[in-house]
Amino acid sequence: MPSTIAETESSPPSQPTAEEQPSRPAITLVVANQKGGVGKTTTTINLAAALGAYEKRVLIVDCDPQGNASRGFGLMARTPHLYHVMAGEAAVVDAILPTSFAGVSVLPADRELVGIEVEFVGIEGWEKRLDKALGPVRDSFDYILLDCPPSLGHLTVSALVASEGVVVPLQSEYFALEGISELVATVRRVQARMNPDLEIAGVLLTMYDDRTNLSRDVAAEARRHFADKVFDTVVPRNIRLAEAPSHGMPILQYDIKSRGSLAYLAVARELLARYADKARRTSA
């Protein structure tokens, strides 16, 4: 049975002190699904906040011209923002904004970012621009989360090239798995041609309603297809989670005791454990 809330008795994973923290590049993850309305931005905002609550330094890169990940922290893009960074008109350090949530910063976006889809056509090496632009700040964060638009265009491909893992929010509704097939095919193409280290970091079931057979069936089907890539935790349908963005807050600020807040804290714990295990295997 999937868990929608964190175990209240469990203690947070022990974290190294600032002096003990290794100097290594950030773990860079793209939150992507070409289907809209599946919880990509909600996941980016609240997973970042949950990682921040576990004393991780997190940067959100808002790769969606709608700029919802920026507004989810009460921020409006100002010059320079991601468009200027990708166009080579500004340094990434000059575009990053702090948020009111400890440990979390945002590289914001606005509608100008739509220009990337047109202006990059025919430019050699366009797909590597975001990866190179993030280089100077990778050592300043533990995690970088890239929020993508609901498409598989230049912005999403650039984010995939810049990342080592893909977190796929999967809405617990009919046809959800069919929508992932094109994303998985794109991930494989990027692996083969531009970023061999890219992998599916996790599939996260969102808008889960354990009262319905449909949600349970989608979860079972996802686990058959993706096995242990599917997070044990599922994100439930939760009104407080839906309300939080309109207040410019992640759910941990808006209502830390809500089911949505507890779910994202649990997802963050799973993610931290996965990458701790991966680091141990790599160093062994």
Buried (B, 14 or more C-beta within 10 A) or exposed (E): EBBBBBEEEEEEEEEEEEEEEEEEBBBBBBBBBBBEEBBBBBBBBBBBBBBBBBBBBBBBBBBBBBBBBBBBBBBEBEEBBBBBBBBEEBBBEEBBBEBEBEBBBBBBBBEBBBEBBEBBEEEEEBBBBBBBBBEEBBEBBBBBBBBBBBBBBBBBBBBBBBBBBBBBBBBBBEEBBEBBEEBBEBBEEBBEEBBEEBBBBBBBBBBBBBEEEEBBEBBEEBBEBBEEBBBBBBBBBBEBBEBBBEEBBBBBBBBBEBBBBBBBBBBBBBBBEBBEEBEEEEEE
